[in-house]
Amino acid sequence: MSEEPAGGDLSRLRQLNAAAVLRELRGDQPLTLTELSKRTRLSRASTEDVARDLLGRGWLTEVAPALGSVGRPARRYRFNSGAGRLLGVDIGGHKVLALVTDLDGEVLSQARIAVDPGLGRRERLAVLDKCVSKAIAGVQPGQIWSTGVATTGLVDGTGKVLLSDSLPEWTGVDLAGHVRRLVSGPVRVENDCKLAALAETWRGVARYAKDVVFLLAGLRTGAGLIIDGKLHRGFANWSGEIGALPAAGWLRAPEHLHNWLARNGRPDVSDEFESVFFAARGGDREAVRAVRGYVRDLAVGASALVLTLDPELVVIGGGFSRSADVMVEPLRRELDRWCLRTPEIRISAFADEGVALGAVRLALEQVESAVYNGLRP
């Protein structure tokens, strides 16, 4: 005779059943109890019990019957994406960007503040506070269920910046602790390149790829790796930092663009770098040489990652991705020189918002973990 489930086992079984129902309802279309029962392979009675419980806890919402139904219309359910809010924050060298989304990641409000890259720790944190406050204005207290924060540099598991060589006084900042003073719910912090890669596999051009090298191309160059469909962090969360190797070329790559600006009397500021690509697009020979020099250096580190990972895709994101039309062919030629197989190269559609979207996805991971364990974040 089989044993009856113990109290703890029964509780865990209910959590697993709830998780199964929620996974099926994360799609675009509402489902009936019969459809849920078939997809989850739960009995009709168990499915109804789970739906009733999730409905009472606010995770589900009941949808109006389909038009044209004959007889008594079946009840249909949808995941309640409006039950809570997510916050994603990108702390970059030249901007702070904060996005507030629903639980499906649809952006509801945002705030962006330009910053001087030379700002010290206290001033940059003050801008962060202001940006977050603007983004969450109007959000009910306690409605932010989870927050993801992206930053340059190396980050540990507690949300502290271990090392940052691009932002002054940024090493040692306890970002998670600071942001917790501003919002409710858990706060997770991660490197910006990794989160930009995560955004591409979530909603970007790499949604259906399992192995991806993401290149963050901008005033600073970085990489994020997706292996077997998952963000690869490495043993100490330092994966993708090939730019630290001088031979990789990433440290010197922007010098080609800086030099063109200097020769043409342009200010060496972030807003002016588009002018190099614009001039190259128009056939300016010096600008073309500058872009090719930048791409050659970019391709050295990229080739090393491609040879190591053998990815399906290379995705170019970051601020320079707006001008990827003049970068893709030179990059493909360089990869052809060094790689045994050149992967498909795609351009991110997120431009400089990809990092913040990745931070939202990081926050959503926390919520999903809580949901699937039968908890409210």
SVG drawing of the C-alpha trace seen along z (x, -y; Angstrom):
<svg xmlns="http://www.w3.org/2000/svg" viewBox="-26 -72 75 74">
<polyline fill="none" stroke="black" stroke-width="0.4" points="0.0,0.0 1.4,-3.5 2.1,-6.0 0.1,-9.1 2.2,-12.3 3.6,-13.9 2.7,-17.5 5.9,-18.8 5.7,-16.6 2.1,-17.7 3.0,-21.3 5.9,-20.8 3.5,-19.0 1.2,-22.0 4.1,-24.3 5.1,-22.2 1.5,-22.1 1.2,-25.9 4.6,-26.3 3.4,-24.1 0.2,-26.1 2.0,-29.4 4.5,-28.3 1.8,-27.5 0.0,-30.8 3.0,-32.9 2.2,-32.7 0.2,-35.3 -3.1,-33.4 -5.5,-32.7 -6.3,-29.1 -9.3,-27.2 -9.1,-24.7 -9.4,-21.8 -6.5,-23.2 -4.4,-23.7 -5.1,-20.2 -4.0,-18.7 -0.8,-20.8 0.2,-20.3 -1.0,-16.6 -2.7,-17.4 -6.2,-16.1 -9.1,-18.5 -9.8,-18.7 -6.2,-19.5 -6.0,-22.1 -9.2,-23.8 -7.8,-23.8 -4.5,-25.3 -6.3,-28.0 -8.6,-28.9 -5.6,-29.3 -3.5,-31.4 -6.6,-33.5 -7.0,-34.2 -3.4,-35.2 -3.5,-37.5 -1.2,-35.6 -4.0,-34.9 -6.9,-36.9 -10.1,-35.5 -10.6,-36.5 -14.0,-37.3 -15.5,-34.3 -14.5,-34.0 -17.0,-35.6 -19.3,-33.2 -19.2,-30.5 -22.0,-28.0 -23.5,-26.9 -22.0,-27.7 -18.7,-29.4 -15.6,-27.9 -13.7,-30.0 -10.3,-31.2 -7.3,-32.3 -4.3,-34.5 -1.2,-35.3 -1.8,-38.6 1.1,-40.7 -0.3,-43.7 -0.1,-42.2 3.3,-43.8 6.1,-45.9 9.7,-45.3 12.5,-47.9 15.6,-47.7 18.4,-50.2 21.5,-50.8 24.3,-52.8 26.6,-53.7 29.5,-56.0 27.4,-58.6 23.8,-58.0 21.6,-56.4 18.5,-54.7 15.6,-53.3 12.7,-51.2 9.5,-50.2 7.7,-47.3 4.9,-44.9 5.6,-41.3 5.8,-40.5 8.5,-43.1 6.3,-45.6 7.7,-49.1 5.3,-51.3 7.5,-54.3 11.2,-55.3 13.7,-58.0 17.0,-58.8 19.6,-61.2 22.8,-62.1 25.9,-62.1 29.5,-63.3 31.8,-60.2 34.1,-61.9 31.5,-62.0 32.7,-60.6 30.9,-58.0 28.7,-60.3 27.5,-62.4 26.8,-59.3 24.8,-57.7 22.8,-61.0 21.9,-60.8 20.9,-57.2 18.6,-58.2 17.0,-60.9 16.6,-58.7 14.9,-55.9 12.6,-58.3 11.5,-59.8 10.9,-56.3 8.8,-55.0 6.8,-58.1 3.2,-57.0 4.0,-53.4 2.2,-52.3 4.3,-51.5 5.3,-47.9 4.4,-47.4 8.0,-47.0 8.4,-43.3 12.0,-43.0 14.8,-45.2 17.8,-44.4 20.7,-46.8 23.4,-46.8 26.8,-48.4 30.2,-48.4 32.9,-46.4 33.0,-43.1 30.2,-42.4 30.1,-39.8 27.1,-37.8 26.0,-40.3 25.6,-43.2 28.9,-44.9 31.3,-46.2 34.5,-44.4 36.4,-46.2 35.7,-49.1 38.3,-50.8 36.0,-52.9 34.0,-54.8 35.8,-56.9 35.5,-55.8 33.2,-53.0 35.2,-50.0 33.7,-48.8 30.2,-50.4 27.5,-48.3 24.9,-48.9 22.4,-46.4 22.4,-47.9 22.1,-51.4 19.2,-50.6 17.3,-48.7 16.9,-52.1 14.9,-53.3 12.6,-50.4 10.8,-47.4 11.6,-43.8 14.8,-42.0 17.6,-43.7 20.1,-41.9 23.2,-43.5 25.1,-42.2 27.7,-43.3 26.1,-45.4 27.6,-43.3 26.1,-40.1 22.7,-41.7 22.7,-43.0 23.4,-39.5 20.5,-38.3 18.2,-40.8 19.0,-39.6 18.0,-36.0 14.9,-37.2 13.4,-39.6 16.1,-40.4 17.7,-38.9 19.0,-35.9 15.7,-34.6 16.1,-31.2 19.8,-30.8 21.5,-28.6 25.1,-29.7 25.8,-33.4 28.7,-35.9 27.3,-39.3 29.6,-42.3 28.9,-45.6 30.3,-48.1 30.7,-51.6 33.1,-53.9 33.9,-50.8 34.0,-47.3 32.7,-44.2 31.2,-40.8 28.5,-38.5 28.3,-34.8 25.2,-32.7 26.0,-28.9 23.3,-26.3 20.6,-29.0 21.8,-30.3 23.9,-33.3 27.4,-32.1 28.8,-33.8 31.8,-31.6 33.3,-30.4 33.8,-33.9 31.4,-35.8 34.2,-37.1 33.4,-35.4 33.7,-37.5 36.4,-39.8 38.7,-39.1 39.1,-42.8 41.4,-42.9 44.0,-41.1 45.9,-43.9 46.6,-41.6 42.8,-41.2 42.8,-44.8 39.7,-46.1 41.6,-48.6 43.1,-50.4 40.1,-50.0 38.4,-53.3 41.6,-55.2 41.0,-55.1 37.8,-57.0 39.3,-59.4 42.0,-60.2 39.6,-61.0 37.7,-63.4 40.9,-65.1 42.1,-65.5 38.7,-67.0 38.4,-69.4 35.5,-67.6 35.0,-67.5 36.0,-64.1 32.6,-63.4 30.2,-60.6 27.7,-62.4 30.3,-63.0 31.3,-59.4 28.3,-59.0 29.9,-61.6 32.8,-59.2 30.4,-56.5 28.3,-59.1 31.4,-60.3 32.4,-56.7 29.0,-56.0 29.3,-59.0 32.7,-57.8 35.1,-59.9 38.4,-58.0 39.9,-58.9 36.7,-58.0 36.5,-54.7 40.1,-53.9 39.2,-54.9 36.2,-52.6 38.1,-49.7 40.9,-50.2 38.3,-50.1 36.7,-46.9 40.1,-45.2 40.9,-45.6 37.4,-44.6 37.7,-41.5 40.8,-40.2 39.0,-39.6 35.8,-38.6 37.7,-35.9 39.1,-34.5 35.6,-34.2 34.3,-32.7 37.1,-30.1 36.5,-29.2 32.7,-29.0 31.8,-28.2 28.5,-30.2 25.6,-30.2 25.4,-34.0 27.5,-37.1 25.3,-40.0 26.5,-43.6 24.9,-45.9 25.7,-49.0 25.7,-52.6 27.7,-52.0 25.2,-49.4 23.2,-52.2 26.0,-52.4 26.5,-48.7 25.7,-49.0 29.3,-50.3 30.8,-47.7 29.2,-44.4 31.0,-43.7 34.5,-44.7 33.9,-42.6 32.8,-39.6 35.9,-39.9 38.1,-40.0 36.4,-37.0 36.8,-35.1 40.6,-35.7 40.9,-34.2 38.0,-31.8 37.5,-28.3 33.8,-29.1 32.3,-32.6 29.0,-32.7 26.0,-34.8 26.4,-38.4 23.2,-40.2 22.6,-43.7 20.7,-44.4 17.5,-46.4 17.8,-47.8 20.7,-50.3 21.7,-51.6 18.5,-50.4 19.5,-46.7 21.4,-46.8 18.4,-48.2 16.1,-45.6 18.6,-42.9 18.3,-44.3 14.5,-43.9 15.0,-40.3 17.3,-39.8 14.5,-41.2 12.0,-38.9 14.2,-35.8 13.9,-36.6 10.1,-36.9 9.8,-33.6 11.9,-31.8 9.5,-33.0 6.5,-32.2 7.6,-28.7 8.4,-28.1 4.9,-29.1 5.9,-32.5 5.1,-36.1 8.3,-38.1"/>
</svg>
